Amino acid sequence: ATEIKKRVEENYTYEPAGDTEKNRHAVLFVHGGGFVTGTRAQGYPPVICTLLAKHGYVCFSIDYRLYPSGKERGTYADAAPQAAKDVDLARKWILERADEFGIDPAKLAISGGSAGGMASIEACKLYDYSAFACLWGTNAGASPCDDFPPTILIHGTADQLVAYDNCTAFYAKLQDKNIPCQLITLPDAPHTPMSKLSEFAPRMVEFLYKNI
C-alpha cells in the first residue's frame, strides 16, 4: 500500500487506504517518554505506524498512564508493570473492534520505544502477542516469560539513556529460553536513533511479516 488513512476519533490508528482486505495483521504501538512525558501522536510513533501501515498492517498508537515527575514515578522497573496494565486495556479495546478494523484478532503484535518498550515487555507477560519489536527500550533486569513472543531488539551502542547492555542482556535471556529473537545493533547510535530508520526498518518489517 502506498497511502494510509488515519482515524483520530477514539484512538490513533493507521490503516492501508482504499483497501477492503479483511483479517489484516495489526500492531499495537507504545510511545516512550520515561513514563513521565510523551503521547501517541508526537515524535516517532506516527513515523513507525505510518511505515507499517504502508506495508499493510493496521497500527494502533496508544496512550497510557504517566507520572507527574520522576520522583512520583519511582524506577522504570516500578512503572513498567503499571503502564502494562493500560496497554492491556488498549489491547482489549482493539480486539473488541477487530471486525470494525478488519483485523485478525489472533494476529496482533506489539511494539514500543524506550519506556514504551519496557512497558511492552511487561505487557507480553499479560497476553500472548504474535511478535514484539522493542525499540531502544529494555529495562535493566527485565526477563522474558517462558511463552514470550518472537522478538526483535533494535538499539544503539551509544545510547546514554537506556544502556545498550540492557538490550544485550535481555537478548541473551531470550536465547536461553529458545525464544526466536533478533538483535539489530546500531553502532555509535544514540537513544531514539530515528536517523537510522532506513537501516533498521526493512529488517523490522521483515521480522514482523515472518512472525505475526
Protein Blocks (a to p, Z undefined) as FASTA:
>chain_A
ZZdcddfkloccdddehiabehiacdddddehehmgccfkgcjllmmmmmmmmnopacdd
ddddddfblklnmpmklmmmmmmmmmmmmmmmmmmmmmmnopafklccdddehjlmmmmm
mmmmmpccfbdcdehiacehiacdfklccddddddfklckbcfklmmmmmmmmmmnopac
dddddehiaehilklmmmmmmmmmmmmmmmZZ
